[in-house]
């Protein structure tokens, strides 16, 4: 229900309703004023008892007169019903990232000032540029949209263009005004940071630990996790704060909101938004660096975490002249601080197995407080990283929180190394399932070969097996796979074919009709093709195109299972890495057991046909696409990635996920990224959707 322009609520009829509406509006105004005094100004004018009494009175009136509830009522801050997902919001003005100076010294400020002056065409004798130096909050950036002074939506930054709708959760943050006071534009978008104060973060982690639940790594992760909760009532229980620092869309019918960054911050403050008072007007790189050094000294005394400062050109007219480069404004930059470091001891090296079978060594550390958090583990990436460091159990090491977030070991204090230490070696067998491990020399990783039955890879292998482009089992998505594996109903892809409608109906929110539909889809998937089955097995490096080539070349699964690496190399586009991956997969007894179980469950396919020497495989019609390798990047005007891939494959082409010298064409759409750059570097032909359709013989659609 929306408020009318005159502030009245529709449905307020009769003397009792009118009196109730008047009291409710008064209570709302009082509670919002007291909220601001307590959470923003830190100078409460009433006791908690008075606040609670007024809050309960408003709740009682809203229960009695639900038609009079205002969308800006302070009672909405306690959170509503949980949501099943988060809707996407397209920002009316993109939320761009800010360039980060990698030089932590004074040179960072000088480099920024030099870039600005050069872009403005200023000479050394010209007057200095005026800047605003602010704090760089370590939280989650959000955009608040107000229409006629009322908060109507809140969204995360996302990719800068599209973010997640967190309106219900943002309403629970008491430092976010639900309704503006004073003079404000018809449309006002306020951007800032949702953060958790250090004191609240430590209290939250203590509570999580006492409850036996997972603790948060740092205040930024805690804030992001709270704001992205599907249940707003959870967000309401955790004290988040909001600090405004910029604008999005602003209507200008009544004139400009402000002429400068400093002016906009003061205007936002007058409307009830918290802004950081620790900021400074600067007129030279020396003054910028002085602020950088000053904040470094007081950093640990601030009530919240920061990881640097931000420099912005103050005048908006100069900002407009400077504009943007790529997706960054030329008129602003972040000047971060060096990561904090500390000494600690390596107690052990554990090996974790990821969802894709990748083995990751992790150092168990003697707990140490660094960068505002207790650190007891640090990733070691891979075996090469450990050998380069010459790291051993028992070593004293220097630990750093890279970017104030990820713990990493920087160096080993070899002069403190105890006697008897030994070099680390990656295990020859998977620590989870016991399968043999192989080393991927190209990616410098060690991986488990038990893809189909390794518990660590269980969920991912089942999801991939059932996916639309593999076995195509409708209804078997991530949520269902989570339930099936947690209940122990499915441990390998073969277990899907042992499910019954009755066993599915034991799951939460699974009705008879839904269960029946899933069983029907599972039964239907038993009739497949050899190419789809090979792809569904999830063999590393074997995508759809390679699976089709393997099926055409070997024609039977038995022949593929017995193939040597040399025989695999005879297949087009199969190199040594892929050949080793294929043979290692079929060499694992557990994988062979699952494959036999799938066949015994009735999964079958017709024998694949060998391709004619001069014709496309499987009866495909000849075209300019046949035998060529394509890479898709960016967003195409009409076709989705899947649709484009299907048409290329149907015409006898191949689709790869990475660009190499063997790539024939890169199909580039809007917002194409690194693949396009690599294609241009390698001299690979780049085409658009229209040219692809022409090559397919389909013409423009």
C-alpha positions in Angstrom: 0.0 0.0 0.0 1.5 3.4 -1.0 1.0 6.7 0.8 -0.9 9.4 -1.0 1.0 12.5 -2.0 -0.7 14.5 0.8 0.5 11.9 3.4 -2.9 10.4 4.1 -3.6 6.7 4.1 -6.4 5.3 1.9 -9.1 3.6 4.0 -8.9 6.0 7.0 -12.7 6.6 7.4 -14.7 7.4 10.5 -13.6 9.3 13.7 -12.0 6.2 15.3 -9.9 5.4 12.2 -8.9 9.0 11.7 -7.8 9.3 15.3 -5.9 6.0 15.0 -4.2 7.2 11.7 -3.2 10.5 13.4 -1.7 8.6 16.4 0.1 6.1 14.1 1.7 8.9 12.0 2.8 10.6 15.2 4.3 7.4 16.6 6.1 6.7 13.3 7.6 10.2 13.3 8.7 9.9 17.0 10.2 6.4 16.5 12.1 7.4 13.4 13.5 10.6 15.1 14.6 8.5 18.1 16.1 5.9 15.8 18.2 8.6 14.2 19.3 10.1 17.5 20.3 6.7 18.8 21.9 5.0 15.8 23.2 8.0 13.7 23.8 10.9 16.1 24.7 8.8 19.1 22.7 11.2 21.4 19.4 9.5 22.4 16.8 11.8 23.9 14.5 9.1 25.4 15.1 5.9 27.4 14.8 2.4 25.9 11.6 1.9 27.9 10.0 4.9 26.3 11.0 3.8 22.9 9.8 0.2 23.5 6.4 1.5 24.8 5.8 3.6 21.7 6.9 0.8 19.5 4.5 -1.7 21.1 1.7 0.9 20.9 2.3 1.3 17.2 2.3 -2.5 16.7 -1.0 -2.8 18.5 -2.6 0.0 16.4 -1.3 -1.7 13.2 -2.8 -5.0 14.2 -6.1 -3.3 14.9 -6.1 -1.2 11.8 -4.1 -3.1 9.1 -5.6 -0.9 6.4 -3.8 2.1 8.0 -0.3 0.5 8.0 2.3 2.8 6.3 4.9 1.3 4.0 7.5 3.4 6.0 6.4 2.2 9.4 9.4 1.5 11.8 7.8 -1.8 12.6 8.9 -3.1 9.2 12.5 -3.0 10.4 12.0 -6.2 12.3 11.8 -8.2 9.1 9.0 -10.0 7.2 8.5 -13.5 5.8 11.5 -15.3 4.2 11.9 -15.1 0.5 12.6 -18.1 -1.7 15.1 -16.2 -3.8 16.4 -12.7 -4.6 15.0 -10.9 -7.6 17.4 -9.0 -10.0 17.4 -5.2 -10.2 18.8 -3.3 -13.2 20.5 -0.1 -12.0 19.1 3.0 -13.7 22.7 4.4 -13.4 25.5 1.8 -13.4 27.3 1.3 -10.1 30.9 1.4 -11.4 34.0 0.2 -9.5 36.8 2.6 -8.6 40.4 2.3 -9.8 42.7 1.1 -7.1 46.2 2.4 -6.7 48.6 -0.5 -6.3 51.4 1.8 -4.9 50.8 2.1 -1.2 53.3 5.0 -0.9 52.9 8.7 -1.6 53.3 7.9 -5.3 49.8 6.6 -5.3 48.3 10.0 -4.6 50.7 11.8 -7.0 49.8 9.3 -9.8 46.1 10.0 -9.3 46.6 13.8 -9.3 48.8 13.6 -12.4 46.2 11.6 -14.3 43.4 14.0 -13.4 45.4 17.1 -14.4 46.5 15.5 -17.7 42.9 14.5 -18.5 41.7 18.1 -17.8 44.5 19.5 -19.9 45.9 21.5 -17.0 49.4 23.0 -17.1 51.8 23.1 -14.1 51.1 26.7 -13.5 47.3 26.2 -13.5 45.4 26.3 -10.2 45.3 23.0 -8.2 42.3 20.6 -8.5 40.1 20.4 -5.4 39.6 16.8 -4.0 37.6 15.2 -1.3 39.4 12.5 0.6 37.1 9.9 2.2 37.3 6.6 4.0 37.1 3.4 1.9 34.5 1.2 3.8 35.0 -2.5 3.9 31.4 -3.7 3.4 28.8 -4.3 0.8 27.8 -1.5 -1.7 24.1 -0.9 -2.1 21.8 1.5 -3.9 18.7 2.9 -2.2 16.0 4.4 -4.3 13.5 6.9 -2.9 10.4 8.1 -4.8 8.6 11.1 -3.3 10.7 10.7 -0.2 9.8 7.0 0.4 12.3 4.1 0.2 11.0 1.9 -2.6 13.9 -0.4 -3.3 17.4 -1.4 -2.3 19.8 -3.4 -4.4 23.4 -4.7 -4.2 26.0 -3.6 -6.7 26.1 -7.0 -8.4 28.1 -6.7 -11.7 27.5 -3.0 -11.7 24.6 -3.2 -14.2 22.3 -5.7 -12.4 22.2 -6.3 -8.7 20.1 -8.2 -6.2 16.9 -6.9 -4.6 17.6 -6.6 -0.8 14.8 -4.1 -0.1 13.2 -6.2 2.7 16.6 -6.6 4.4 17.6 -3.0 4.0 14.4 -1.9 5.7 15.7 -3.6 8.9 18.9 -1.4 9.0 18.0 1.4 11.4 20.5 3.9 9.9 18.6 3.8 6.6 15.7 6.3 6.5 12.4 4.8 5.4 11.0 8.2 4.7 13.0 11.4 4.1 12.4 14.7 5.9 13.0 18.2 4.5 13.3 19.1 0.8 14.2 16.2 -1.5 14.0 15.4 -5.2 11.1 13.4 -6.7 13.5 10.6 -7.4 16.7 10.2 -5.3 19.1 7.2 -5.4 21.6 7.1 -2.6 24.6 4.9 -2.7 26.7 3.8 0.2 28.0 0.9 2.2 26.3 -1.6 4.4 28.8 -2.5 7.1 29.0 -4.2 10.5 30.8 -2.4 13.3 33.7 -4.3 14.8 32.1 -4.6 18.2 28.9 -6.1 16.7 31.0 -8.4 14.5 32.9 -9.8 17.5 29.6 -10.3 19.4 28.0 -12.1 16.5 30.9 -14.5 16.1 30.9 -15.2 19.8 27.2 -16.0 19.6 27.7 -18.2 16.5 30.5 -20.1 18.3 28.5 -20.7 21.4 25.7 -22.0 19.3 28.1 -24.4 17.5 27.5 -22.6 14.2 30.0 -21.4 11.6 31.7 -18.1 12.4 32.4 -15.4 9.9 35.9 -14.7 8.5 35.6 -10.9 8.9 33.1 -8.1 9.3 32.7 -7.6 5.5 31.6 -11.2 5.0 29.3 -11.0 8.0 27.6 -7.8 6.6 27.3 -9.3 3.1 25.9 -12.5 4.5 23.4 -10.7 6.7 22.2 -8.4 3.9 21.7 -11.2 1.4 19.7 -13.4 3.9 16.5 -14.7 2.4 14.9 -14.2 5.8 14.8 -10.5 6.7 14.1 -11.3 10.4 17.6 -12.7 10.6 19.0 -9.5 9.2 17.0 -7.5 11.7 18.7 -9.4 14.6 22.2 -8.4 13.4 23.2 -4.8 13.7 24.1 -3.5 10.3 24.9 0.2 9.6 24.7 2.2 6.4 27.0 5.1 5.4 26.1 7.2 2.3 28.9 8.4 0.0 27.4 9.0 -3.5 24.4 9.4 -5.8 22.7 7.3 -8.5 19.7 8.6 -10.4 18.5 12.0 -9.2 15.6 14.0 -10.7 16.5 17.6 -11.3 13.2 19.3 -11.9 13.7 21.4 -8.8 17.3 22.1 -9.6 20.6 20.2 -9.0 20.9 18.2 -5.8 24.4 19.6 -5.2 27.3 21.1 -7.1 30.1 19.1 -5.6 30.9 15.8 -3.7 31.3 17.7 -0.4 28.0 19.5 -1.0 26.2 16.2 -1.8 27.4 14.6 1.4 26.2 17.6 3.5 22.9 17.5 1.7 22.5 13.8 2.3 23.3 14.3 6.0 20.6 16.9 6.2 18.1 14.4 4.8 18.9 11.9 7.6 21.6 9.8 6.0 24.8 8.9 8.0 28.0 10.0 6.3 31.5 9.6 7.4 32.8 12.7 9.2 36.4 11.6 8.7 37.0 13.3 5.4 39.1 16.2 4.2 39.2 18.8 1.3 42.6 18.6 -0.3 44.3 20.7 -3.0 47.5 18.7 -3.8 48.8 15.2 -3.9 50.8 16.1 -0.7 47.5 16.8 1.1 45.9 13.6 -0.2 48.9 11.6 1.1 48.7 13.4 4.4 45.1 12.3 4.8 46.2 8.7 3.8 48.8 8.7 6.6 46.5 10.3 9.1 43.8 7.6 8.6 46.4 4.9 8.8 47.3 6.2 12.3 43.6 6.3 13.5 42.5 3.2 11.5 42.4 0.9 14.5 40.4 3.4 16.6 37.5 3.6 14.0 34.3 1.6 15.0 34.4 -0.2 11.7 36.8 -1.7 9.3 38.3 0.1 6.3 41.0 -1.0 3.8 42.0 2.4 2.5 40.9 5.9 1.5 39.2 7.2 -1.6 40.1 10.4 -3.5 37.4 12.1 -5.6 37.4 15.3 -7.7 35.1 17.6 -5.7 33.3 19.6 -8.4 30.7 17.7 -10.3 31.2 19.7 -13.5 34.9 18.5 -13.5 33.7 15.0 -12.9 31.5 15.2 -15.9 34.4 16.5 -18.0 36.7 13.7 -16.9 34.1 11.0 -17.5 35.0 7.3 -17.4 37.5 4.9 -18.8 36.3 1.3 -19.2 34.1 0.8 -16.2 35.9 3.1 -13.9 35.5 6.9 -13.3 38.5 9.0 -14.1 37.7 11.4 -11.3 38.1 8.9 -8.4 40.5 6.3 -7.1 41.0 4.1 -4.1 44.4 4.3 -2.2 44.6 1.2 -0.1 46.9 0.2 2.7 49.4 -2.6 2.7 48.0 -5.9 4.0 48.8 -6.5 7.7 51.3 -9.2 8.6 52.0 -11.4 11.6 54.2 -14.3 12.6 52.8 -17.8 13.4 53.7 -21.5 13.2 52.6 -24.2 10.8 51.0 -27.0 12.8 50.1 -29.2 9.9 49.2 -29.4 6.2 45.8 -30.8 5.4 44.5 -31.7 1.9 41.0 -30.8 1.0 39.1 -32.2 -2.0 36.9 -29.8 -3.8 33.6 -30.4 -5.7 35.5 -30.7 -9.0 38.1 -33.2 -7.5 40.8 -30.6 -7.1 43.1 -31.3 -4.2 44.0 -28.1 -2.3 46.6 -28.1 0.5 45.7 -26.0 3.5 48.1 -24.9 6.3 46.8 -25.4 9.8 48.3 -22.5 11.8 48.8 -21.6 15.4 45.9 -19.0 15.7 47.1 -15.5 15.3 45.2 -12.1 15.1 45.9 -10.2 11.9 44.0 -7.6 10.0 41.1 -7.6 12.4 40.4 -11.3 12.5 41.7 -14.5 14.1 43.5 -16.6 11.4 44.1 -20.4 11.9 44.2 -21.6 8.3 45.7 -20.4 5.0 45.3 -21.9 1.6 48.5 -23.1 -0.1 47.0 -23.3 -3.6 48.9 -26.3 -5.0 52.1 -28.4 -4.6 54.2 -26.0 -6.7 53.3 -23.1 -4.4 54.5 -25.1 -1.3 57.8 -26.0 -3.1 58.4 -22.5 -4.1 58.0 -21.4 -0.5 60.0 -24.5 0.7 57.3 -24.7 3.4 57.3 -27.6 5.9 55.3 -28.5 9.0 56.9 -26.9 12.0 58.1 -23.8 10.1 57.6 -20.2 11.4 55.9 -18.2 8.7 54.8 -14.6 8.0 51.0 -14.6 7.5 49.2 -11.8 5.6 45.5 -11.1 5.0 45.7 -10.2 1.3 43.3 -7.4 0.6 42.3 -7.6 4.2 40.3 -10.7 3.4 42.2 -13.9 2.3 44.9 -15.3 4.6 48.1 -16.2 2.8 51.6 -17.2 3.8 54.1 -14.7 2.4 57.4 -16.2 3.4 59.1 -18.8 5.6 61.5 -17.9 8.4 64.0 -20.6 7.5 66.4 -19.5 10.3 63.8 -20.6 12.8 63.2 -24.1 11.2 63.3 -26.9 13.7 65.3 -30.1 12.9 63.8 -33.1 11.4 61.3 -31.4 9.0 60.5 -33.1 5.7 59.4 -31.8 2.3 55.6 -31.9 1.6 54.3 -34.3 -1.1 50.8 -34.4 -2.5 49.0 -37.7 -1.7 49.0 -40.4 -4.4 45.5 -41.3 -3.5 42.4 -39.2 -2.8 42.1 -38.6 1.0 38.3 -38.9 0.7 37.6 -41.9 -1.6 41.0 -43.5 -2.0 41.1 -43.2 -5.8 44.4 -42.5 -7.6 45.2 -38.9 -8.1 46.7 -37.4 -11.2 48.6 -34.1 -11.7 47.4 -31.7 -14.3 50.8 -30.2 -15.5 49.0 -27.5 -17.5 47.1 -26.2 -14.5 49.6 -27.3 -11.9 46.9 -29.0 -9.9 46.4 -32.5 -8.5 43.0 -34.1 -8.9 41.1 -37.2 -7.8 40.1 -39.5 -10.6 37.0 -41.0 -8.7 34.6 -38.5 -10.2 31.5 -40.6 -10.2 31.7 -42.0 -6.7 34.0 -39.7 -4.7 31.8 -38.3 -1.9 33.6 -34.9 -2.2 32.5 -34.7 -5.8 29.1 -36.4 -5.3 26.7 -33.4 -5.7 28.5 -31.9 -8.7 28.8 -35.2 -10.5 25.1 -35.9 -10.0 24.0 -32.4 -11.1 26.2 -32.6 -14.2 24.9 -36.1 -15.0 21.3 -35.0 -14.8 21.8 -31.6 -16.6 19.8 -30.8 -19.7 22.8 -31.1 -22.1 23.9 -34.4 -20.5 21.1 -37.0 -19.6 18.4 -34.3 -19.6 16.6 -35.4 -16.4 14.0 -32.6 -15.8 13.4 -31.6 -12.2 16.7 -32.8 -10.8 18.3 -29.5 -9.9 20.5 -28.3 -7.1 17.9 -28.2 -4.4 16.7 -31.7 -5.1 20.2 -33.1 -5.3 21.1 -31.5 -2.0 18.1 -33.2 -0.4 18.7 -36.5 -2.0 22.4 -36.6 -0.9 21.7 -35.3 2.6 19.1 -38.0 3.1 21.4 -40.6 1.7 19.1 -41.6 -1.1 21.6 -40.9 -3.8 25.4 -41.3 -3.6 26.3 -41.8 -7.3 24.5 -41.0 -10.6 23.4 -44.7 -10.8 21.4 -44.3 -7.6 19.0 -41.9 -9.5 17.7 -44.9 -11.4 16.9 -46.7 -8.1 14.6 -43.9 -6.9 10.8 -44.4 -6.6 7.9 -42.0 -6.4 7.4 -43.2 -2.8 11.0 -42.5 -1.8 10.9 -39.0 -3.4 7.6 -38.2 -1.5 9.5 -38.6 1.8 11.4 -35.4 0.9 10.2 -32.0 2.2 7.6 -30.3 -0.1 7.6 -33.2 -2.6 4.1 -34.1 -3.7 2.8 -37.1 -5.6 2.5 -35.3 -8.9 6.0 -33.8 -8.7 7.5 -37.1 -7.7 5.8 -38.9 -10.6 7.0 -36.3 -13.1 10.6 -36.8 -11.9 10.4 -40.6 -12.1 9.0 -40.3 -15.6 11.8 -38.0 -16.6 14.4 -40.4 -15.1 12.9 -43.4 -17.0 12.8 -41.4 -20.3 16.5 -40.5 -19.9 17.5 -44.2 -20.1 17.3 -43.9 -23.9 20.2 -41.7 -24.8 23.2 -41.5 -27.2 26.7 -42.6 -26.5 27.9 -39.0 -27.0 25.5 -37.7 -24.3 26.4 -40.5 -22.0 30.2 -39.9 -22.3 29.6 -36.2 -21.7 27.3 -37.0 -18.7 30.2 -38.9 -17.0 31.9 -35.6 -16.3 35.4 -36.6 -17.4 37.6 -33.7 -16.9 38.4 -31.7 -20.1 35.8 -33.7 -22.1 33.1 -31.3 -23.2 30.2 -31.9 -25.6 32.3 -31.6 -28.8 35.0 -34.0 -27.5 32.3 -36.5 -26.3 30.8 -36.5 -29.8 34.3 -37.1 -31.3 35.0 -39.9 -28.9 31.7 -41.6 -29.6 32.2 -41.3 -33.4 35.7 -42.6 -33.2 35.4 -45.5 -30.7 31.7 -46.3 -31.5 31.2 -48.3 -28.3 31.8 -47.5 -24.6 33.7 -50.8 -24.2 36.3 -49.7 -26.8 36.7 -46.3 -25.2 37.1 -47.9 -21.7 40.0 -50.0 -23.0 41.6 -47.3 -25.0 45.2 -46.4 -24.4 46.5 -42.8 -24.3 48.0 -43.3 -27.7 44.7 -44.5 -29.1 42.9 -41.5 -27.6 45.4 -39.2 -29.3 44.0 -40.4 -32.7 40.8 -38.5 -32.0 40.6 -35.0 -33.4 41.4 -32.2 -30.9 42.4 -34.7 -28.2 45.8 -33.8 -26.8 48.0 -35.5 -24.2 46.3 -33.8 -21.2 42.8 -34.9 -22.4 44.1 -38.4 -23.3 45.5 -38.9 -19.8 42.3 -37.6 -18.2 40.2 -40.1 -20.2 42.4 -43.1 -19.5 42.8 -42.2 -15.8 39.0 -41.9 -15.4 38.3 -45.3 -16.8 41.2 -46.8 -14.9 39.4 -46.0 -11.5 37.6 -49.1 -10.4 34.9 -47.0 -8.7 34.0 -45.2 -11.9 33.8 -48.5 -13.8 31.5 -49.9 -11.0 29.1 -46.9 -11.4 29.1 -47.3 -15.2 28.2 -50.9 -14.9 25.4 -50.0 -12.4 24.0 -47.5 -14.9 23.9 -50.0 -17.7 22.3 -52.6 -15.4 19.6 -49.9 -14.6 18.6 -49.9 -18.2 20.6 -46.9 -19.6 21.3 -47.7 -23.2 22.1 -46.1 -26.5 22.4 -47.2 -30.2 25.9 -47.9 -31.5 27.5 -44.6 -32.7 28.1 -44.4 -36.5 31.6 -43.8 -37.8 31.8 -40.5 -39.8 32.4 -40.6 -43.5 35.8 -39.2 -44.5 34.3 -36.2 -46.2 31.0 -35.9 -44.5 29.9 -34.5 -41.1 29.2 -37.1 -38.4 25.7 -38.5 -37.5 24.1 -37.5 -40.8 24.7 -33.8 -40.3 24.4 -31.6 -43.4 27.6 -30.0 -44.7 28.1 -26.3 -43.9 30.8 -23.8 -43.4 30.6 -24.7 -39.7 31.4 -28.5 -40.0 34.7 -29.5 -38.5 35.4 -25.9 -37.2 35.9 -25.0 -33.5 33.9 -22.0 -32.1 34.2 -20.1 -28.8 31.2 -18.1 -27.6 31.7 -14.9 -25.6 29.4 -12.1 -24.5 25.7 -11.8 -24.9 24.3 -12.4 -28.4 21.3 -10.3 -29.6 18.9 -13.2 -30.2 20.5 -16.6 -29.3 21.3 -17.8 -25.9 24.7 -19.6 -25.4 22.9 -22.9 -25.3 20.9 -22.2 -28.5 24.1 -21.1 -30.4 26.0 -24.2 -29.2 23.2 -26.5 -30.2 23.1 -25.1 -33.7 26.9 -25.2 -34.1 27.0 -28.8 -32.9 24.0 -29.8 -35.1 25.9 -28.5 -38.1 29.0 -30.6 -37.3 31.0 -27.9 -35.6 32.7 -27.9 -32.2 32.2 -25.6 -29.3 35.0 -24.9 -26.9 35.1 -23.0 -23.6 38.6 -21.5 -24.2 40.4 -19.7 -27.0 43.6 -21.3 -28.4 45.5 -21.4 -31.7 43.2 -24.3 -32.7 40.1 -22.1 -32.4 38.7 -21.2 -35.9 36.1 -18.6 -34.9 35.2 -16.5 -31.8 31.5 -15.5 -31.8 31.4 -12.2 -29.8 28.4 -10.5 -28.4 27.8 -7.5 -26.1 30.2 -7.2 -23.1 32.6 -9.7 -24.5 35.5 -10.1 -22.1 39.0 -11.7 -22.0 38.2 -14.4 -24.6 37.7 -11.6 -27.2 41.0 -10.0 -26.2 42.8 -13.4 -26.4 41.3 -14.0 -29.8 42.6 -10.7 -31.1 46.0 -11.4 -29.7 46.2 -14.8 -31.4 44.7 -13.6 -34.6 41.6 -15.8 -34.4 38.7 -14.7 -36.7 36.0 -12.8 -34.7 32.4 -12.9 -36.0 29.0 -11.7 -34.7 25.7 -13.6 -34.5 24.6 -12.5 -37.9 27.7 -14.0 -39.5 27.3 -17.2 -37.5 23.7 -17.6 -38.8 24.9 -17.0 -42.3 27.5 -19.7 -42.0 24.8 -22.0 -40.6 22.7 -21.3 -43.7 19.9 -19.8 -41.6 20.2 -16.1 -42.5 19.3 -13.2 -40.2 16.4 -13.8 -37.8 
